[in-house]
């Protein structure tokens, strides 16, 4: 049974660019970190060349074309946390880098 208050994270990636493995690794990292906080992570092949975006439900929290790069995993975890579990500590991932 689906818990309605839990969000789904969608990683939309360009399969023609070979970004499936990167997306799968990011999905694994997010599932490990947010096991109890999300319904799941969806890997969605994009029909738009060069697309890599991350959504929580329908809210885009990262878009590679807008930012001009891929997210660091620490950054992505913080962006997801801010939406799905703002009170959650990410431990060492919450520390600022110098």
Residue frames as qw, qx, qy, qz and C-alpha x, y, z in Angstrom:
[[0.000, 0.888, 0.460, 0.000, 0.00, 0.00, 0.00],
 [0.411, 0.445, -0.010, 0.795, 1.38, 3.40, -0.99],
 [0.296, -0.621, -0.415, 0.595, 1.73, 6.01, 1.71],
 [0.327, 0.835, 0.354, 0.265, 0.31, 9.17, 0.12],
 [0.204, -0.968, 0.077, 0.126, 2.52, 11.60, 2.02],
 [0.632, -0.383, 0.469, 0.484, 5.76, 10.07, 0.74],
 [0.365, 0.778, -0.217, -0.462, 7.26, 11.61, -2.38],
 [0.887, 0.225, 0.300, 0.269, 8.68, 10.01, -5.49],
 [0.173, -0.720, 0.382, 0.553, 12.03, 11.24, -6.79],
 [0.805, 0.532, 0.256, 0.061, 12.42, 11.17, -10.57],
 [0.332, -0.557, 0.473, 0.596, 15.79, 11.25, -12.28],
 [0.709, 0.665, 0.214, -0.099, 15.22, 12.07, -15.94],
 [0.419, -0.557, 0.528, 0.485, 18.32, 11.37, -17.99],
 [0.570, 0.629, -0.321, -0.420, 19.43, 11.30, -21.61],
 [0.909, -0.089, 0.403, 0.061, 20.00, 7.67, -22.65],
 [0.720, 0.652, 0.005, 0.236, 21.74, 8.77, -25.87],
 [0.050, 0.859, -0.400, 0.316, 24.36, 10.57, -23.75],
 [0.685, 0.107, -0.676, 0.249, 25.08, 7.41, -21.76],
 [0.153, -0.467, 0.421, -0.762, 23.88, 8.80, -18.44],
 [0.811, -0.316, -0.378, -0.315, 22.02, 5.69, -17.23],
 [0.736, -0.085, -0.521, 0.424, 24.85, 4.46, -14.99],
 [0.130, 0.219, -0.310, 0.916, 25.34, 7.89, -13.40],
 [0.534, -0.334, -0.109, -0.769, 21.58, 8.12, -12.81],
 [0.842, -0.234, -0.478, -0.087, 21.41, 4.60, -11.36],
 [0.541, 0.025, -0.513, 0.666, 24.26, 5.39, -8.96],
 [0.133, -0.250, 0.189, -0.940, 22.53, 8.61, -7.85],
 [0.713, -0.313, -0.315, -0.543, 19.25, 6.70, -7.40],
 [0.779, -0.151, -0.559, 0.240, 21.04, 4.13, -5.21],
 [0.297, 0.113, -0.412, 0.854, 22.58, 6.90, -3.09],
 [0.374, -0.278, 0.006, -0.885, 19.21, 8.62, -2.67],
 [0.800, -0.273, -0.431, -0.317, 17.41, 5.37, -1.79],
 [0.656, -0.057, -0.575, 0.485, 20.08, 4.53, 0.78],
 [0.124, 0.116, -0.325, 0.930, 19.83, 7.97, 2.39],
 [0.433, -0.050, 0.094, -0.895, 16.05, 8.42, 2.23],
 [0.198, -0.081, -0.972, -0.099, 14.79, 4.83, 2.68],
 [0.070, -0.492, -0.789, 0.362, 12.07, 5.81, 5.16],
 [0.046, 0.527, 0.149, -0.836, 11.31, 9.21, 3.65],
 [0.363, 0.375, -0.411, -0.748, 10.37, 8.50, 0.02],
 [0.875, 0.211, 0.251, -0.356, 8.08, 6.17, -1.88],
 [0.851, 0.095, 0.386, 0.344, 10.83, 5.44, -4.39],
 [0.071, -0.636, 0.382, 0.667, 13.17, 6.70, -7.09],
 [0.755, 0.540, 0.368, -0.060, 12.16, 6.53, -10.75],
 [0.330, -0.353, 0.528, 0.698, 14.73, 6.44, -13.55],
 [0.545, 0.698, 0.395, -0.245, 13.06, 8.04, -16.57],
 [0.521, 0.055, 0.468, 0.711, 14.75, 8.04, -19.99],
 [0.162, 0.665, 0.115, -0.720, 14.29, 11.48, -21.54],
 [0.635, 0.575, 0.466, 0.221, 13.09, 12.08, -25.07],
 [0.149, 0.984, -0.091, 0.041, 15.02, 15.38, -25.00],
 [0.801, 0.285, -0.246, 0.466, 18.71, 15.07, -25.86],
 [0.335, 0.403, -0.374, 0.765, 21.10, 16.21, -23.14],
 [0.516, -0.624, -0.037, -0.586, 18.51, 16.34, -20.39],
 [0.517, -0.119, -0.743, 0.409, 19.36, 15.50, -16.81],
 [0.308, -0.496, 0.102, -0.806, 16.89, 16.75, -14.24],
 [0.254, -0.152, -0.878, 0.376, 15.74, 15.72, -10.79],
 [0.432, -0.438, -0.187, -0.766, 12.18, 16.14, -9.55],
 [0.038, 0.115, 0.859, -0.498, 10.52, 15.47, -6.24],
 [0.392, 0.600, 0.639, -0.279, 6.98, 14.69, -7.29],
 [0.498, 0.746, 0.345, 0.276, 6.42, 17.49, -9.85],
 [0.164, -0.968, 0.126, 0.145, 8.88, 20.03, -8.40],
 [0.759, 0.480, -0.205, 0.388, 12.14, 20.34, -10.35],
 [0.573, -0.795, 0.075, 0.184, 14.95, 20.61, -7.81],
 [0.378, -0.544, 0.518, 0.541, 17.89, 20.32, -10.23],
 [0.738, 0.642, 0.205, -0.043, 18.27, 20.83, -13.97],
 [0.721, -0.180, 0.295, 0.600, 21.63, 20.29, -15.64],
 [0.400, 0.557, 0.354, 0.636, 20.97, 22.72, -18.50],
 [0.212, -0.933, -0.169, -0.238, 19.94, 25.50, -16.12],
 [0.615, -0.743, 0.191, 0.183, 22.88, 25.03, -13.75],
 [0.441, 0.787, -0.425, -0.067, 25.39, 24.04, -16.43],
 [0.154, 0.426, -0.871, 0.193, 26.69, 20.91, -14.70],
 [0.676, -0.287, -0.670, -0.109, 25.71, 17.72, -12.92],
 [0.514, -0.758, 0.141, -0.375, 25.00, 17.90, -9.18],
 [0.166, 0.381, -0.838, 0.353, 27.52, 16.63, -6.66],
 [0.520, -0.329, -0.783, -0.089, 25.90, 13.79, -4.67],
 [0.263, -0.299, -0.555, 0.730, 26.21, 15.78, -1.42],
 [0.180, 0.115, -0.070, -0.975, 24.41, 18.71, -3.06],
 [0.481, -0.162, -0.651, -0.564, 21.70, 16.46, -4.48],
 [0.444, -0.343, -0.788, 0.253, 21.05, 14.84, -1.10],
 [0.091, -0.283, -0.371, 0.880, 20.70, 18.28, 0.49],
 [0.317, 0.027, -0.316, -0.894, 18.26, 19.42, -2.21],
 [0.534, -0.252, -0.753, -0.291, 16.13, 16.28, -1.79],
 [0.366, -0.298, -0.703, 0.532, 16.27, 16.48, 2.00],
 [0.052, 0.121, 0.156, -0.979, 15.07, 20.10, 1.97],
 [0.520, -0.064, -0.378, -0.763, 11.87, 18.93, 0.24],
 [0.713, -0.173, -0.638, -0.234, 11.14, 15.45, 1.64],
 [0.737, -0.500, -0.395, 0.226, 12.54, 15.61, 5.19],
 [0.165, 0.835, -0.154, 0.502, 13.75, 19.10, 6.15],
 [0.580, -0.726, 0.277, -0.244, 14.43, 18.02, 9.74],
 [0.986, 0.003, 0.014, 0.166, 16.66, 15.09, 8.69],
 [0.283, -0.795, 0.469, 0.260, 20.38, 15.27, 9.46],
 [0.844, 0.501, -0.191, -0.008, 22.65, 14.14, 6.66],
 [0.839, -0.398, 0.106, 0.355, 25.63, 13.75, 8.96],
 [0.493, -0.361, 0.328, 0.720, 28.89, 14.48, 7.18],
 [0.313, 0.460, 0.582, 0.593, 26.97, 15.50, 4.04],
 [0.118, -0.925, -0.360, -0.028, 25.61, 18.52, 5.92],
 [0.502, -0.605, 0.095, 0.610, 29.05, 19.96, 6.54],
 [0.395, 0.902, -0.053, -0.167, 30.13, 22.80, 4.33],
 [0.853, 0.140, 0.087, 0.495, 33.20, 22.29, 2.18],
 [0.309, -0.759, 0.075, 0.568, 36.06, 24.76, 2.45]]
